[in-house]
């Protein structure tokens, strides 16, 4: 059974537990508000809820396959809201989907690909019956806020990883695996930013439009959700700047190290050119060569090579090339 929790509430207090295997018991009684939470439901389970709560077939189809971007759909006097979740799995950002059906006296949430259950949120709302008594519109806000708050641990983890890579880039060359990881993070952050736009539109729509099941006194709460999304957007944008700075720092330091190596090679090549040139001249085997008969010719030539090489070494050392 994919039902995580299903209860009926009266004045914000839990009245009775609901069971999908008893469909007749699902119908809200007078003064009740029904909140049902499911994860990865089967088609049969959704069809039971469709029949009992008069859910639109298109919305049920979307909730079954979970391939939607964040959106708000109106079906008569009911709302269908799709939100995207995010979590870290093995160092990768994995996106899930949560569909929410909202009616006058019911709310049904369907989770796909999200490990963060709404049990903690439900317990918090049950601890404040005055808030839960507001009904499905307030619970919808609470779920959206819960989903958006779940973005923060992902952003914080990526930020910590980028900070560590930035420090490593200052000490040594980034490895191929680290560079690949940077490109992976850039791609995932781009996907993250791409879904934040529709999430902002969802919160804005619920705040500004007259829609069924959303009371005027609850609309300001969706502004708070929109503000949270805007903050996440800014944080991810700053992470993009940090990621680019890691690339730039790594590239600049690599160029600097290559420049140092090039100068060192050039200095040693200049020093070695002196004995190479002298030895090349005396290796030509001409009959009349200078100082061939002089007894101090060999030590004088070696001494000249040593003196010139020493002078060149000291000059390059002073210039910082060695």
C-alpha positions in Angstrom: 0.0 0.0 0.0 1.5 3.4 -1.0 -0.6 5.4 1.5 1.7 7.0 4.0 -1.0 8.7 6.0 -4.7 9.3 5.5 -6.8 11.1 8.2 -9.9 13.2 8.5 -9.7 16.3 10.7 -12.3 18.4 12.4 -11.3 21.9 13.5 -7.7 21.0 12.9 -7.7 17.9 15.1 -7.4 14.3 13.9 -10.8 12.7 13.9 -10.4 9.3 12.2 -8.0 7.3 10.0 -9.0 6.5 6.4 -8.4 3.4 4.4 -8.3 3.0 0.7 -9.6 -0.5 0.9 -12.8 0.9 2.3 -13.7 3.6 -0.4 -17.0 4.4 1.2 -15.2 5.6 4.3 -13.1 8.2 2.3 -15.9 10.6 1.7 -15.6 13.6 4.1 -18.3 13.9 6.6 -19.9 17.1 7.8 -17.2 19.5 9.1 -14.4 17.2 8.1 -11.2 18.0 6.1 -9.5 15.0 4.6 -5.7 14.9 4.0 -4.3 11.8 2.2 -0.6 11.4 1.5 0.7 8.8 -1.0 4.0 7.9 -2.5 4.5 6.1 -5.8 0.8 5.0 -5.9 -0.5 2.4 -8.3 -3.1 3.2 -11.0 -5.7 1.3 -9.0 -5.2 3.4 -5.9 -5.5 6.6 -7.9 -8.6 5.4 -9.6 -10.2 4.8 -6.3 -9.4 8.3 -5.2 -10.6 9.6 -8.6 -14.0 8.1 -8.2 -14.4 9.1 -4.6 -13.2 12.7 -4.9 -14.2 13.4 -8.5 -10.6 14.0 -9.6 -10.2 15.0 -13.2 -8.8 12.2 -15.4 -6.1 14.4 -16.9 -4.8 15.3 -13.5 -4.9 11.7 -12.4 -2.9 10.8 -15.5 -0.3 13.4 -14.7 -0.1 12.2 -11.1 0.4 8.6 -12.3 3.2 9.2 -14.7 4.9 12.2 -13.1 6.5 13.9 -16.1 5.4 17.5 -15.6 7.0 20.8 -14.9 5.7 22.9 -12.0 2.2 24.2 -12.8 -1.3 25.0 -11.6 -4.4 23.6 -13.3 -8.0 24.3 -12.6 -10.6 21.6 -13.0 -14.0 22.9 -12.0 -13.9 23.7 -8.3 -10.6 21.8 -7.7 -7.0 22.7 -8.0 -4.2 20.5 -9.3 -0.7 21.7 -8.4 2.6 20.1 -9.5 5.8 21.0 -7.7 9.4 19.7 -8.1 11.5 18.4 -5.3 15.3 18.1 -5.1 17.7 16.0 -3.1 21.3 14.8 -3.2 21.9 11.1 -4.0 25.5 9.9 -4.3 26.7 13.4 -4.9 24.2 14.1 -7.6 21.1 16.4 -7.6 18.1 14.2 -8.1 14.7 15.9 -8.9 11.4 14.4 -7.9 7.8 15.5 -8.4 4.9 16.1 -6.0 1.3 16.4 -7.3 -1.4 17.9 -5.0 -5.1 17.7 -5.5 -7.0 20.4 -3.6 -10.8 20.5 -3.1 -13.1 22.2 -0.7 -12.8 19.5 1.9 -9.8 17.4 0.8 -6.2 17.5 -0.1 -4.3 14.6 -1.7 -0.6 14.7 -2.2 1.3 12.2 -4.4 5.1 12.0 -4.2 7.4 10.6 -6.9 11.2 10.3 -6.5 11.3 12.2 -3.1 12.6 10.6 0.1 11.4 13.5 2.2 8.0 12.3 3.6 5.4 14.8 4.8 5.1 13.1 8.1 7.1 15.8 9.9 5.1 18.5 8.3 1.9 16.8 9.2 3.0 16.4 12.8 3.9 20.1 13.0 0.5 21.1 11.6 -1.4 18.7 13.9 0.5 20.4 16.8 -1.1 23.7 15.8 -4.8 22.9 15.1 -5.6 26.5 14.5 -3.4 26.5 11.4 -4.6 23.0 10.2 -8.2 24.2 10.7 -7.7 26.7 7.9 -8.1 23.7 5.5 -6.6 22.6 2.2 -5.3 26.0 1.1 -3.1 26.4 4.1 -1.9 22.8 3.9 -1.1 23.4 0.2 1.0 26.4 1.2 2.7 24.3 3.9 3.6 21.5 1.5 5.0 24.0 -1.1 7.0 25.7 1.6 8.3 22.3 2.8 9.4 21.4 -0.7 11.2 24.7 -1.2 12.9 24.4 2.2 14.2 21.1 1.0 16.2 22.9 -1.7 18.5 24.6 1.0 20.4 21.4 2.1 21.1 20.7 -1.6 22.4 24.2 -2.2 24.5 24.1 1.0 26.1 20.8 0.1 27.0 22.0 -3.4 28.4 25.2 -1.9 30.6 23.3 0.5 31.9 21.0 -2.3 32.7 24.0 -4.5 34.5 25.7 -1.6 36.7 22.6 -1.1 37.5 22.4 -4.8 38.4 26.1 -4.8 40.9 25.6 -2.0 42.4 22.5 -3.8 42.7 24.6 -7.1 44.9 27.0 -5.2 47.2 24.3 -4.1 47.5 22.0 -7.1 46.2 21.2 -10.5 42.6 19.9 -10.6 42.4 16.3 -11.6 40.4 15.2 -14.6 37.7 13.8 -12.3 37.4 17.1 -10.5 37.1 19.0 -13.7 34.4 16.5 -14.8 32.7 17.0 -11.5 32.7 20.8 -12.1 31.0 20.4 -15.4 28.4 18.0 -13.9 27.6 20.5 -11.2 27.3 23.3 -13.7 24.8 21.2 -15.7 22.8 20.3 -12.6 22.7 23.9 -11.3 21.4 24.9 -14.7 18.6 22.4 -14.5 17.9 23.6 -10.9 17.5 27.2 -12.1 15.3 26.1 -15.0 12.7 24.6 -12.6 12.8 27.6 -10.2 11.1 29.8 -12.7 8.0 27.6 -13.0 8.0 27.2 -9.2 7.9 31.0 -8.8 5.0 31.1 -11.3 3.1 28.6 -9.3 3.5 30.6 -6.0 2.7 33.8 -7.8 -0.5 32.3 -9.5 -1.8 31.1 -6.1 -1.1 34.4 -4.5 -2.6 36.8 -7.1 -5.4 34.9 -8.9 -8.9 34.1 -7.6 -9.0 30.4 -7.6 -11.2 27.8 -6.0 -10.3 26.5 -2.6 -7.9 29.4 -1.9 -9.2 31.9 0.7 -8.1 35.5 0.6 -6.5 35.4 4.0 -4.3 32.5 2.9 -3.0 34.1 -0.3 -0.2 36.1 1.5 1.3 32.8 2.7 2.1 32.0 -0.9 4.1 35.3 -1.2 6.3 33.8 1.6 6.9 30.7 -0.6 7.7 32.9 -3.6 10.3 34.8 -1.4 11.9 31.6 -0.4 12.2 30.5 -4.0 13.7 33.9 -4.9 16.3 33.4 -2.2 17.2 30.0 -3.5 17.5 31.5 -7.0 20.0 34.0 -5.7 22.0 31.3 -3.9 22.2 29.1 -7.0 23.2 32.1 -9.1 26.0 32.9 -6.7 27.1 29.2 -6.8 27.3 29.6 -10.6 29.7 32.5 -10.0 31.8 30.4 -7.6 31.9 27.6 -10.0 33.1 29.9 -12.8 35.7 31.4 -10.4 37.0 27.9 -9.7 37.5 27.4 -13.4 39.2 30.7 -13.8 41.5 30.3 -10.8 42.5 26.8 -12.0 43.1 28.1 -15.5 45.1 31.1 -14.3 47.3 29.1 -11.9 47.9 26.4 -14.6 49.0 29.2 -17.0 51.2 30.6 -14.3 52.8 27.2 -13.6 53.4 26.6 -17.3 55.0 30.1 -17.6 57.4 29.2 -14.7 58.3 25.9 -16.3 58.8 27.6 -19.7 61.1 30.2 -18.2 63.1 27.6 -16.4 63.6 25.5 -19.5 64.6 28.6 -21.5 67.1 29.6 -18.8 68.7 26.1 -18.7 68.7 26.0 -22.5 70.6 29.3 -22.6 73.2 28.1 -20.1 73.7 24.8 -21.9 74.1 26.6 -25.2 77.5 28.0 -24.1 79.3 24.6 -23.7 77.4 23.3 -26.7 78.6 26.1 -28.9 82.3 25.9 -27.7 82.3 22.1 -28.1 80.7 22.4 -31.5 83.5 24.7 -32.7 86.3 22.5 -31.5 84.6 19.5 -32.9 84.8 20.7 -36.5 88.3 19.0 -37.0 89.9 21.9 -38.9 93.6 21.7 -39.2 94.3 25.3 -38.1 92.3 25.8 -34.9 93.1 28.5 -32.3 95.1 27.5 -29.3 95.3 23.8 -30.3 99.1 23.8 -29.6 98.8 25.9 -26.4 99.3 23.8 -23.3 96.7 25.8 -21.3 94.1 25.7 -24.2 91.9 23.0 -22.7 91.7 24.4 -19.1 91.2 27.9 -20.4 88.3 26.7 -22.6 86.7 24.8 -19.7 87.2 27.8 -17.4 85.6 30.1 -20.0 82.6 27.8 -20.2 82.3 27.7 -16.4 82.6 31.4 -16.0 80.0 32.2 -18.7 77.6 29.6 -17.5 78.0 30.8 -13.9 77.3 34.4 -15.0 74.2 33.3 -16.9 73.0 31.2 -13.9 73.3 34.1 -11.5 71.6 36.4 -14.0 68.6 34.1 -14.4 68.5 33.4 -10.7 68.3 37.2 -10.0 65.6 37.5 -12.6 63.5 34.8 -10.9 63.7 32.4 -13.8 65.5 29.7 -11.8 
